[in-house]
């Protein structure tokens, strides 16, 4: 099993200094590289302090100058917010300056609030169409001159400047439904999947959909399949409580964004009280500890071996969840020192 990490610049309130956030984030990336992580992922989000990521390629360029070998992934660039020529050039430039470390992740986007600002009039549920038009266009621009006349973008003959260092940068798509798994197989894409806070059965469902798509396309290359979970490794009850309280707070803010409640002040989403949620059972503390990659090192190892037995070859450690900076570092160090050796 290989390990990847998703880490964000994040502030849960304005008491946290932005300079401390950027210092902490690069330290986490360097810890991951030293610990043997394969890929670090940068998200794309807009006007939200809990995920400060206006341009994942700018973030990865920053990371590239402070690392040597860890691969750099856009997890994910939101297709409808970009023009294909711009996206192809940004991604290729990152590949160039990093020495060929780009992992190109493309997706549809998550929050209607962002679409209302970045692509007004577009429903989140329709955004997959932009992703599916965008990917072959970017790949064509990486190869050379190309003209496009599509549903969402049209432009005369152009090319990506610069070109990627890699002949074919690895492509990743975020998938949770059969239509996207099928798309990944047809287009030679790797797959990243996120069961949110749902039980292990959700991971089993995604793997089954993946295997079903492989049967439909038997001649396709078997792509890498990565599973992401929020992660917190701790060695005492006090740290456990801190981690669970942090994720429950973040989830209350996620509910605000998924519902597009509009209650966001200066980039900080108000937390919807969990007691007010119809689906509040999804945020039960014991359930969260069971479903997420939470636990003492031996418990986390057991959970990962269950994913490994399912066929998950790449696991994404989602580090950013409102946990304090020192707690994040302690968790990552425990993971590197006591969990990863079990999968060496």
C-alpha positions in Angstrom: 0.0 0.0 0.0 1.2 3.5 -0.9 0.3 6.6 1.1 -0.7 10.0 -0.1 -1.7 13.1 1.9 -4.2 15.9 1.4 -3.3 19.0 3.4 -4.9 22.4 3.2 -4.0 25.9 4.4 -6.9 26.4 6.8 -8.1 28.8 9.4 -11.2 28.0 11.5 -11.4 31.6 12.9 -9.5 34.9 12.6 -7.5 34.3 15.7 -5.1 32.2 13.8 -2.2 34.0 12.1 -1.9 33.4 8.3 1.9 33.4 8.5 1.7 30.5 11.1 -0.7 28.7 8.7 1.6 28.8 5.8 4.6 27.8 7.9 2.7 24.9 9.4 1.4 23.7 5.9 4.9 23.5 4.4 6.2 21.7 7.5 3.4 19.1 7.1 4.4 18.6 3.4 8.1 18.2 4.3 7.2 15.7 7.1 5.1 13.7 4.6 8.0 13.6 2.2 10.5 12.5 4.9 8.1 9.9 6.1 7.8 8.3 2.7 4.4 9.6 1.4 4.1 9.2 -2.4 1.9 12.2 -3.3 0.7 15.4 -1.6 -2.6 16.9 -2.8 -3.6 20.5 -3.1 -7.3 21.4 -3.3 -9.1 24.2 -5.2 -11.6 26.3 -3.2 -12.6 29.9 -3.3 -13.5 32.5 -0.6 -13.3 30.0 2.2 -10.8 30.3 5.1 -11.3 26.6 6.0 -9.6 25.6 2.7 -7.4 28.5 1.4 -6.7 27.2 -2.1 -7.4 29.7 -4.9 -5.0 28.0 -7.3 -3.7 24.5 -6.6 -0.9 24.9 -9.1 0.4 28.0 -7.3 0.3 26.0 -4.1 2.2 23.1 -5.7 4.8 25.4 -7.2 5.4 26.6 -3.7 5.7 23.1 -2.4 8.0 22.1 -5.2 10.6 24.6 -4.1 10.6 23.1 -0.6 10.7 19.4 -1.5 12.7 17.1 -3.7 10.8 13.9 -4.5 7.2 13.8 -3.2 4.8 14.0 -6.2 2.5 17.0 -6.4 -1.2 16.5 -7.1 -4.1 18.9 -7.9 -6.8 17.3 -5.8 -8.8 18.5 -7.7 -8.8 21.4 -10.1 -12.5 22.3 -10.7 -13.0 22.1 -14.5 -15.8 24.7 -14.9 -13.7 27.5 -13.2 -10.9 27.3 -15.8 -10.3 27.9 -19.5 -8.6 24.8 -21.1 -5.5 26.8 -22.4 -5.0 28.4 -19.0 -5.4 25.0 -17.1 -3.1 23.2 -19.5 -0.3 25.8 -19.2 -0.5 26.1 -15.4 -0.3 22.3 -14.9 2.5 21.9 -17.4 4.5 24.7 -15.8 4.2 23.0 -12.4 5.5 19.8 -14.1 8.4 21.7 -15.6 9.6 23.4 -12.5 9.1 20.3 -10.2 11.2 18.0 -12.5 8.2 16.0 -13.7 6.3 15.5 -10.4 2.8 16.5 -11.6 -0.2 14.3 -10.8 -3.1 16.0 -12.6 -6.4 15.7 -10.7 -9.5 17.1 -12.3 -13.0 17.2 -10.9 -16.4 18.8 -10.9 -16.4 20.9 -7.7 -18.3 20.4 -4.4 -20.1 23.5 -3.1 -23.0 25.3 -4.8 -21.8 28.4 -3.0 -18.6 28.4 -5.1 -20.5 27.9 -8.3 -22.7 30.8 -7.6 -19.6 33.0 -7.5 -17.2 31.3 -9.9 -19.6 30.0 -12.5 -23.0 31.7 -11.9 -26.0 29.8 -13.1 -24.3 26.4 -13.1 -25.7 23.7 -10.9 -23.2 21.6 -9.0 -25.0 18.5 -10.2 -24.3 19.5 -13.9 -20.6 20.3 -13.5 -19.4 16.8 -14.4 -20.1 17.7 -18.1 -17.4 20.4 -17.9 -14.9 18.0 -16.5 -15.6 15.4 -19.3 -15.1 18.0 -22.0 -12.1 19.6 -20.4 -9.8 16.5 -19.9 -9.3 15.5 -23.6 -8.8 19.2 -24.5 -6.0 19.6 -22.0 -4.3 16.4 -23.1 -4.5 17.5 -26.7 -3.0 20.9 -25.9 -0.1 19.2 -24.1 0.7 17.3 -27.3 0.8 20.3 -29.6 -1.4 22.6 -31.8 -5.1 22.0 -31.3 -8.4 23.8 -32.1 -11.6 23.2 -30.2 -15.3 23.8 -30.8 -17.2 22.3 -27.9 -20.3 22.8 -25.8 -18.5 24.9 -23.2 -15.3 26.2 -24.8 -14.3 27.1 -28.3 -10.9 28.5 -29.5 -8.8 28.5 -32.6 -5.5 26.6 -33.0 -3.4 26.9 -29.9 -1.1 24.8 -27.7 0.1 24.5 -24.1 3.1 26.6 -23.3 5.1 25.1 -21.7 4.7 21.4 -22.4 4.9 18.9 -19.5 8.2 17.3 -18.8 6.4 13.9 -18.5 5.2 12.5 -21.8 1.9 11.6 -20.2 1.3 13.1 -16.8 -0.8 10.8 -14.6 -4.5 11.8 -14.6 -6.8 11.4 -11.6 -10.5 11.9 -11.4 -12.6 12.1 -8.3 -15.2 9.4 -8.5 -18.2 8.3 -6.4 -20.7 7.1 -9.1 -20.7 4.5 -11.8 -20.7 7.1 -14.6 -17.4 8.5 -13.4 -15.8 5.2 -12.8 -16.7 4.3 -16.4 -15.3 7.6 -17.6 -12.0 6.9 -15.8 -11.6 3.5 -17.5 -12.4 4.9 -20.9 -9.9 7.7 -20.6 -7.0 6.0 -18.8 -7.5 7.9 -15.5 -6.6 6.9 -12.0 -9.4 7.2 -9.4 -9.6 8.9 -6.1 -12.7 8.3 -4.0 -13.9 9.7 -0.7 -16.6 8.0 1.4 -17.0 11.2 3.5 -18.0 10.0 7.1 -19.9 6.9 5.9 -19.2 3.4 7.1 -16.8 0.9 5.5 -19.7 -0.4 3.4 -19.5 2.9 1.3 -15.9 2.0 0.5 -17.0 -1.5 -0.5 -19.6 0.1 -2.8 -17.1 2.3 -4.6 -14.7 -0.7 -5.0 -17.6 -2.8 -6.5 -18.5 0.0 -8.9 -14.8 0.2 -9.9 -14.6 -3.6 -10.5 -17.9 -3.4 -12.5 -16.4 -0.8 -14.7 -13.3 -2.9 -15.2 -15.6 -5.7 -16.5 -17.2 -3.3 -19.0 -13.7 -2.3 -20.3 -11.6 -5.5 -20.0 -8.9 -4.1 -22.3 -8.4 -0.9 -20.3 -5.3 -0.4 -18.1 -6.2 -1.1 -14.5 -5.8 2.4 -12.9 -4.6 3.2 -9.4 -7.5 3.4 -7.0 -7.0 5.7 -4.0 -9.3 6.0 -1.0 -9.4 9.1 1.1 -10.4 9.4 4.8 -9.9 12.1 7.5 -7.1 10.8 9.7 -6.0 11.3 13.3 -3.6 9.1 15.1 -3.4 9.5 18.9 -2.0 7.7 21.9 -4.2 8.9 24.8 -7.8 9.7 25.6 -7.3 13.4 25.8 -5.9 13.6 22.2 -8.8 11.4 21.1 -11.3 13.8 22.5 -9.6 16.8 20.8 -9.6 15.1 17.4 -13.2 14.1 17.5 -14.3 17.5 18.7 -12.4 19.1 15.8 -13.9 16.9 13.1 -17.4 17.4 14.5 -16.9 21.2 14.3 -15.7 21.0 10.8 -18.6 18.8 9.7 -21.0 21.4 11.0 -19.4 23.9 8.7 -19.4 21.4 5.8 -23.2 21.1 6.3 -23.5 24.8 5.9 -21.6 24.7 2.6 -23.3 21.7 1.2 -26.7 23.2 2.0 -25.5 26.6 0.6 -27.0 28.1 3.7 -25.3 31.5 3.0 -24.2 32.0 6.6 -20.5 32.7 5.8 -18.8 35.8 7.3 -15.5 37.0 5.9 -14.8 33.5 4.6 -15.7 31.7 7.8 -18.7 29.4 7.5 -20.9 29.3 10.6 -21.1 25.9 12.1 -24.6 24.4 12.0 -25.3 22.9 15.4 -25.2 19.2 15.0 -28.3 18.8 17.2 -30.3 20.7 14.6 -29.4 18.3 11.8 -31.9 15.7 10.5 -28.8 13.5 9.8 -27.2 14.2 13.1 -26.6 10.4 13.7 -23.9 10.7 11.0 -21.9 12.8 13.4 -22.0 10.6 16.4 -18.6 10.6 18.1 -18.2 6.8 18.3 -19.4 6.4 14.7 -16.9 8.9 13.5 -14.1 7.2 15.3 -15.1 3.9 13.8 -15.6 5.1 10.2 -12.7 7.5 9.8 -9.0 6.8 10.0 -9.0 7.6 13.7 -7.4 5.6 16.5 -4.3 4.5 18.2 -1.6 3.3 15.9 -2.6 -0.4 16.2 -6.2 0.5 15.5 -5.3 2.5 12.5 -3.1 -0.3 11.2 -6.0 -2.8 11.5 -8.3 -0.4 9.6 -5.8 0.1 6.8 -5.3 -3.6 6.4 -9.1 -3.9 5.9 -8.9 -1.4 3.1 -5.8 -3.2 1.7 -7.8 -6.5 1.7 -10.6 -4.7 -0.2 -8.1 -3.9 -3.0 -7.2 -0.3 -2.1 -3.6 0.1 -3.1 -3.3 3.9 -2.3 -4.6 5.5 0.8 -5.0 9.3 1.1 -4.4 10.6 4.7 -6.7 13.7 4.9 -4.8 15.8 7.4 -6.8 19.0 7.5 -9.9 18.9 9.7 -9.7 21.8 12.1 -7.3 20.1 14.4 -4.7 22.3 16.0 -1.3 22.6 14.3 0.7 20.7 17.0 -1.9 18.0 17.1 -1.8 17.6 13.3 2.0 17.2 13.5 1.8 14.7 16.3 -0.7 12.6 14.5 1.3 12.6 11.3 4.5 11.7 13.1 2.7 8.8 14.8 1.4 7.7 11.4 4.9 7.8 9.8 6.7 6.2 12.8 4.3 3.6 13.9 1.7 2.9 11.1 3.6 3.1 7.8 6.3 0.5 8.8 3.5 -2.1 9.0 3.0 -1.6 5.2 6.6 -1.3 4.1 
